[in-house]
Amino acid sequence: MGKIVLRLDRVMADRKISLKELSEMVGVSNVNLSKMKTGKISAIRFSTLVAICEALDCQPGDILEYQKEE
C-alpha cells in the first residue's frame, strides 16, 4: 500500500516562513506543526489544512503527496 507524505517543510522553505510564524498565523502549536513538518502524524484535520493553505497561499496538493509502494 502507498502512503501520503507531508511536504510542509518544502512549502515553508519556498515561502521563507518559520515554524513560529506559521504557528502564530494558523493557531496550531509549534509542537504539532513540527510533527506535521517531519511527517510524524497519522491524520490532519481539514480545518488545520485549510488554515495552513490560507497562511501559505498554497493548495493541499502542494503539501500532501502520494507515494506508491515500491
C-alpha positions in Angstrom: 0.0 0.0 0.0 1.2 3.5 -0.8 1.5 6.4 1.7 0.8 10.1 2.0 3.9 12.2 2.6 3.7 15.7 4.0 5.8 18.3 2.2 5.1 21.2 4.6 8.8 21.8 5.1 9.4 22.3 1.4 6.5 24.8 1.1 7.6 26.7 4.2 11.1 26.9 2.8 9.8 28.2 -0.5 7.7 30.9 1.3 10.6 31.7 3.7 8.4 31.3 6.7 9.4 29.9 10.1 7.7 27.4 12.2 7.0 30.0 14.8 5.5 32.4 12.3 3.2 29.7 10.8 2.2 28.6 14.2 1.0 32.1 15.1 -0.8 32.5 11.7 -2.6 29.1 11.9 -3.2 28.8 15.6 -1.6 25.4 15.9 1.2 24.8 18.5 4.8 24.6 17.4 5.0 21.0 18.6 2.1 19.9 16.4 3.4 21.8 13.4 6.8 20.3 13.9 5.3 16.9 13.8 3.5 17.7 10.6 6.7 19.1 9.1 8.6 16.0 9.9 5.8 13.7 8.8 5.3 12.1 12.3 1.5 12.4 12.2 -1.2 9.9 11.1 -4.0 12.4 10.5 -4.7 16.1 9.9 -8.0 18.0 10.4 -9.4 19.6 7.3 -9.7 22.9 9.3 -6.0 22.8 10.0 -5.2 22.0 6.4 -7.4 24.9 5.3 -5.6 27.3 7.8 -2.2 26.2 6.6 -3.2 26.6 2.9 -4.5 30.1 3.6 -1.4 31.1 5.5 1.0 29.8 2.9 -1.2 30.7 -0.1 -1.0 27.2 -1.5 -3.1 24.2 -2.4 -3.5 21.0 -0.4 -1.6 19.2 -3.2 1.4 21.4 -2.5 1.6 20.0 1.0 0.4 16.4 0.5 2.0 13.9 -1.8 1.0 10.3 -2.6 3.9 7.8 -2.9 3.3 4.3 -4.4 4.7 1.4 -2.6 7.8 0.1 -4.4 
